[in-house]
């Protein structure tokens, strides 16, 4: 199980073959890809020609983390604002989810998570 950030979702959406293969591999290995809703929102915003259909079709592989007010308060208390406060709303739900689930962060931008004490699974 891994927690995907927006850069991972953009990679999966903009390279559909890679996304299909990765999601299929996760299914075969019975792994779950956890996606915070904020990551999906950012990916939808920044993906140039992203096709998210594979992500939505992989129902048994993808689990969504929804944020409510209590969760937002816990995230704010547990995840400090890092070097770049403008990225914190995108980073914090991913870091919090990874810590809560004791899983790695799947990302194409590992430098974002320096100092957050989470395991990184870097995408090419």
N, C-alpha and C positions, 0 to 999 in steps of 0.2 A: 504494500500500500504506500502510495506517495500522495503528497499534497501539491497540486499544480497551481502555479501562479499565472498571471496574465501572459507573460512572455512564453511560457510553455504552451498555453492554449493557442496563442497566435501561431506558434510553430506548427502545432497539430492542424490548425485550420488552413494555413497558407500552403502547406505541403500535404495535401490529402492522402497521398500514398503512404508517406511516413506516418501520418496520423492513424490511418487504417491499420498499418502493420503494428504500430505500438499498441493500440487499443486491442487488437487481436491477440498480441503476445500477452498482454495483461490478463485477458480473458482465459487463455490457455493455462496460464500460471495461477489462475484464480486470485489475482491481485485486484485491488480496487484503486481507482484514481479519485481522490477527494478534491472537489472544486469549491472553494469559497465563492459565494455569489458576487462579491466585489471583484474577484479575478475575472469572472465571466463578463461582468459589465465593462471592465477595462479592456479586455480582449476584443469584445464586440466593437468598442469605440475605436481602437487603434489598428485592428486588422484591416489591411488594405483590400485584399480580395479573399477574405477568409470564408471558408465553407465549414460551418459548425455542425453539419448534418451527421457526420460520423460520431461526434461527441454526444449528440442527443440520441443517436440510435443505439449507442452502447449502454443500454439501461442496466445490465447486470454488472458493468464494470465501473461506471461513474456514479459517485455519490455526491450530493450537493450539501454544502454547509450554509445554512441560512443564518443571517444575523438578526437578532432581535435586540431590544434595548438592554436586557440583562447581559447578553453575550457581548454587546458593544462596550458596556461598562467593564466587564471582566477583561476584555482585550485591552482597553485603555489603561487599566491598572497593571496588567501583566507584561505588556510589551512596550518598552520605553521608545520614545522617539529617537531615531538614529541620526546619522550625519545629514541626511536629506529629509527634512520634515515634509516636503511635498509628496514624497513617495510613501510616507508612513501609512496612509489609508489603504494602499495596495499591499504593503508588506505585512502590516500587523495581523490581518485575518489569516494570512498564510502561515506566519510564524506561530500564532496562537493555535491554529488547527494542527500543525505539525507537532508542537509540544504536547497538546492534549492527547493526540493519537500516538505519540512517540514514533513518528514516521519522518521520512526525509521530505525535502522540498524539491520538486521537479521544476527546473528553471533553465532558461537560456541566459539569464543574467545573475550568476552566482555572487557577483560583487555586491549586489543589493543586500545580501544577508550576512555580510561581515559583522561580527560582533553580536549576533543574535543567538548563538549557541544552538544551531539546528544543523542537521546533516543535509548536505546538498547532493542532489542528483542532477548534474549538469547535462543539458541537451546539446547536441552539436549545432 
